Amino acid sequence: MLATETGMLGQVLLVSLVLGAGLPVLFGLGLRAMARGAGGDAEEHPAGAAPRPRPLARLLGVLCFALAAAGVVLGITVVVASGLGYEVGLGGGPLFVEKS
């Protein structure tokens, strides 16, 4: 019984780390990538020369923002579904499944 509870505690810890700390870190990485993609003034460049944009960094920033937004939308969906008496099923079938 103790092993089962310890395993469940580990799952809760993992999910809380991923969603609680992972999404803000992902958002922060997106901000940093977008700033680098724009070639911001914080980067070194010769005086009078315009910083060059970096499209790959901008794409990485957009990807980070999209993943963070998807995590937020999924979290809201789970909360709303459980409030209405449903579960969210991501197994390829219907999205909302009645609780059994």
C-alpha atoms as a printed R data frame, in Angstrom:
    type eleno elety resid chain resno       x      y       z
1   ATOM     1    CA   MET     A     1   0.000  0.000   0.000
2   ATOM     2    CA   LEU     A     2   2.857  2.373   0.793
3   ATOM     3    CA   ALA     A     3   4.429  1.695  -2.608
4   ATOM     4    CA   THR     A     4   1.175  2.587  -4.358
5   ATOM     5    CA   GLU     A     5   0.822  5.841  -2.435
6   ATOM     6    CA   THR     A     6   4.445  6.735  -3.084
7   ATOM     7    CA   GLY     A     7   3.961  6.106  -6.808
8   ATOM     8    CA   MET     A     8   0.858  8.283  -6.868
9   ATOM     9    CA   LEU     A     9   2.706 11.015  -4.977
10  ATOM    10    CA   GLY     A    10   5.475 10.843  -7.564
11  ATOM    11    CA   GLN     A    11   2.934 11.259 -10.368
12  ATOM    12    CA   VAL     A    12   1.400 14.307  -8.679
13  ATOM    13    CA   LEU     A    13   4.871 15.787  -8.172
14  ATOM    14    CA   LEU     A    14   5.799 15.220 -11.813
15  ATOM    15    CA   VAL     A    15   2.588 16.777 -13.154
16  ATOM    16    CA   SER     A    16   2.884 19.755 -10.808
17  ATOM    17    CA   LEU     A    17   6.470 20.360 -11.901
18  ATOM    18    CA   VAL     A    18   5.610 20.116 -15.581
19  ATOM    19    CA   LEU     A    19   2.491 22.261 -15.436
20  ATOM    20    CA   GLY     A    20   3.267 24.467 -12.459
21  ATOM    21    CA   ALA     A    21   6.841 25.361 -13.330
22  ATOM    22    CA   GLY     A    22   7.189 24.055 -16.876
23  ATOM    23    CA   LEU     A    23   4.636 26.311 -18.550
24  ATOM    24    CA   PRO     A    24   6.044 29.558 -17.098
25  ATOM    25    CA   VAL     A    25   9.572 28.436 -18.046
26  ATOM    26    CA   LEU     A    26   8.351 27.658 -21.562
27  ATOM    27    CA   PHE     A    27   6.741 31.091 -21.774
28  ATOM    28    CA   GLY     A    28   9.965 32.735 -20.564
29  ATOM    29    CA   LEU     A    29  11.984 30.841 -23.151
30  ATOM    30    CA   GLY     A    30   9.526 32.055 -25.769
31  ATOM    31    CA   LEU     A    31  10.054 35.665 -24.663
32  ATOM    32    CA   ARG     A    32  13.813 35.261 -24.808
33  ATOM    33    CA   ALA     A    33  13.667 33.630 -28.224
34  ATOM    34    CA   MET     A    34  11.431 36.389 -29.596
35  ATOM    35    CA   ALA     A    35  13.797 39.065 -28.284
36  ATOM    36    CA   ARG     A    36  16.742 37.282 -29.871
37  ATOM    37    CA   GLY     A    37  14.745 36.802 -33.074
38  ATOM    38    CA   ALA     A    38  14.149 40.538 -33.328
39  ATOM    39    CA   GLY     A    39  17.867 41.210 -32.898
40  ATOM    40    CA   GLY     A    40  17.298 43.353 -29.815
41  ATOM    41    CA   ASP     A    41  19.561 46.075 -28.470
42  ATOM    42    CA   ALA     A    42  20.771 43.805 -25.653
43  ATOM    43    CA   GLU     A    43  22.954 41.930 -28.110
44  ATOM    44    CA   GLU     A    44  26.349 43.162 -29.183
45  ATOM    45    CA   HIS     A    45  26.671 44.764 -32.592
46  ATOM    46    CA   PRO     A    46  28.923 47.460 -34.038
47  ATOM    47    CA   ALA     A    47  27.939 51.048 -33.339
48  ATOM    48    CA   GLY     A    48  25.576 52.377 -35.982
49  ATOM    49    CA   ALA     A    49  24.816 48.930 -37.394
50  ATOM    50    CA   ALA     A    50  21.278 47.680 -37.168
51  ATOM    51    CA   PRO     A    51  20.888 44.326 -35.411
52  ATOM    52    CA   ARG     A    52  20.004 41.554 -37.804
53  ATOM    53    CA   PRO     A    53  16.817 39.582 -37.214
54  ATOM    54    CA   ARG     A    54  17.023 35.836 -36.607
55  ATOM    55    CA   PRO     A    55  14.030 34.037 -38.121
56  ATOM    56    CA   LEU     A    56  14.900 30.679 -36.535
57  ATOM    57    CA   ALA     A    57  14.836 32.193 -33.038
58  ATOM    58    CA   ARG     A    58  11.515 33.855 -33.822
59  ATOM    59    CA   LEU     A    59  10.098 30.516 -34.964
60  ATOM    60    CA   LEU     A    60  11.308 28.913 -31.722
61  ATOM    61    CA   GLY     A    61   9.574 31.681 -29.760
62  ATOM    62    CA   VAL     A    62   6.303 31.130 -31.579
63  ATOM    63    CA   LEU     A    63   6.576 27.385 -30.947
64  ATOM    64    CA   CYS     A    64   7.165 27.966 -27.217
65  ATOM    65    CA   PHE     A    65   4.161 30.295 -27.008
66  ATOM    66    CA   ALA     A    66   1.974 27.796 -28.881
67  ATOM    67    CA   LEU     A    67   2.940 24.956 -26.533
68  ATOM    68    CA   ALA     A    68   2.317 27.111 -23.462
69  ATOM    69    CA   ALA     A    69  -1.071 28.197 -24.810
70  ATOM    70    CA   ALA     A    70  -1.999 24.580 -25.600
71  ATOM    71    CA   GLY     A    71  -1.147 23.589 -22.018
72  ATOM    72    CA   VAL     A    72  -3.335 26.366 -20.628
73  ATOM    73    CA   VAL     A    73  -6.241 25.473 -22.921
74  ATOM    74    CA   LEU     A    74  -5.958 21.799 -22.007
75  ATOM    75    CA   GLY     A    75  -5.938 22.657 -18.297
76  ATOM    76    CA   ILE     A    76  -9.042 24.838 -18.619
77  ATOM    77    CA   THR     A    77 -10.734 22.091 -20.629
78  ATOM    78    CA   VAL     A    78 -10.052 19.509 -17.912
79  ATOM    79    CA   VAL     A    79 -11.395 21.809 -15.173
80  ATOM    80    CA   VAL     A    80 -14.561 22.691 -17.099
81  ATOM    81    CA   ALA     A    81 -15.189 19.087 -18.142
82  ATOM    82    CA   SER     A    82 -14.866 17.786 -14.583
83  ATOM    83    CA   GLY     A    83 -17.237 20.507 -13.378
84  ATOM    84    CA   LEU     A    84 -19.833 19.325 -15.878
85  ATOM    85    CA   GLY     A    85 -19.417 15.672 -14.939
86  ATOM    86    CA   TYR     A    86 -17.215 14.614 -17.841
87  ATOM    87    CA   GLU     A    87 -13.654 13.413 -18.250
88  ATOM    88    CA   VAL     A    88 -11.313 14.510 -20.993
89  ATOM    89    CA   GLY     A    89 -10.319 11.550 -23.160
90  ATOM    90    CA   LEU     A    90  -7.273 12.074 -25.354
91  ATOM    91    CA   GLY     A    91  -7.190  8.534 -26.733
92  ATOM    92    CA   GLY     A    92  -8.419  9.382 -30.223
93  ATOM    93    CA   GLY     A    93 -12.111  8.938 -29.459
94  ATOM    94    CA   PRO     A    94 -14.508 11.618 -28.304
95  ATOM    95    CA   LEU     A    95 -12.945 14.493 -26.350
96  ATOM    96    CA   PHE     A    96 -15.509 14.474 -23.528
97  ATOM    97    CA   VAL     A    97 -16.462 11.148 -21.950
98  ATOM    98    CA   GLU     A    98 -19.066 10.791 -19.212
99  ATOM    99    CA   LYS     A    99 -17.615  9.790 -15.858
100 ATOM   100    CA   SER     A   100 -18.361  6.233 -14.874
